[in-house]
């Protein structure tokens, strides 16, 4: 499924929503910026709480690079 973002004038907003409402939920789903913002905010708050509570795991740049190389090696034959 694809996501697009449109700027719509007030004149046609209601008409467009009416048209989109004629599709099934599995064909077209209206996703508002508020929903996306709230989801992102919740995720970031959870991550921040893990840091504050000492539950977060941190990795050095060298560890990250090693994990990345391992992942590349494991998947390069699949391409």
N, C-alpha and C positions, 0 to 999 in steps of 0.2 A: 504494500500500500504506500502511496506517496503522500507527502504533506506539502501544501502550498500556503503561502501567506499573501493576502490581497489587501489593498487599500480600497475601500468601497465608499462612494459618496452616500450621504444620508438619503438621497432620492431613491436609490436602488437597493439599499440594504434590506428592507423588508421583503422586496420582491425576490432577491437572491436567496434569502433564508427560506422563503416559501418554496422556491424551486428545489433547493437542497433537501428540504424536508420530505420531498416526494421519493427520495431514494431510501433503500433499506440501510440500517445501521452498518451492515457488513460491506456496503458499497461506498457510503459517504458518512463520515463522522465529523461533526463540527467540534474543533478543538480550540478553546479560547486561550488567549495569552495568560489569563488569570490562572487557568488550570496548570499550564506549563510552569508559570512562575511559582505557584504554590508547591508543586511537585519538586522543583529544584530547591526551593527554600527548605522544605522538609528534609531532603537528602543532605544538604549542607549543614543544617542544624544537627542532624544525627552524627555526621562526621566530626563536627566541632566538639560535640559532647564526648565522643570517644577520645579525642585528644585531651580535653580537660580532665576526664576521668582516668587517664592513664591507660586506656584500653587500646589505643591506636598502635599500630606497628609501623615503624619507620625503616626505610632501607637507604643505604648509601648509594651514591651514584654508581659505584663499582658493582654492588649487588644487583642494582637494576639492570646494568649493562650485561651482566652475566646471565640473568634471567631472560633478557631479551634475546641474547645470542642462542641460549638453549631453545627458546621457542622457535626461533628462525630455523635452527638446525632440524628440529622435530617436524617442521612443516614445509621445508623447502622442497622435499621430494613430492609433495602433493600438488605442486603447481604444474 
